[in-house]
């Protein structure tokens, strides 16, 4: 389970909106102090908003992150299912009543 968020989604959106609509751009550190948030948290929110808006190519968008997380979860489940099937297959081969190679009549 993910850790609870320290800052509300509303505060994050408001902080990013304030940064993006202010001209000239305020210093992130000063704006963060004014809002009572950690400067690196604000910097990360701004970068993520820029990626979501298509202004940055060095980060995944929020949708891409969600898709990646879903695919990783699905991959983990499939690996687990494959392990179960592999174990069951090995178990059934070992306890099979069918004659193995060289055990049967010709």
DADA-V628989 format. One record per pair of residues at least 6 apart in sequence whose ideal C-beta (glycine too) atoms are under 6 Angstrom apart, sorted by the first residue. I is the first residue (numbers start at 1). J is the second residue. D is the distance in Angstrom with one decimal. If there is no record, write none. Layout:
# DADA-V628989
I;J;D, I;J;D
This chain:
# DADA-V628989
7;37;5.9, 12;45;5.1, 15;35;5.3, 15;42;5.7, 16;45;5.2, 16;46;5.7, 16;49;4.6, 19;46;5.6, 28;39;5.7, 28;42;5.5, 28;43;5.3, 29;39;4.6, 32;39;4.1, 32;42;4.4, 50;56;4.6, 51;59;4.0, 51;61;5.3, 52;61;5.0, 52;62;5.4
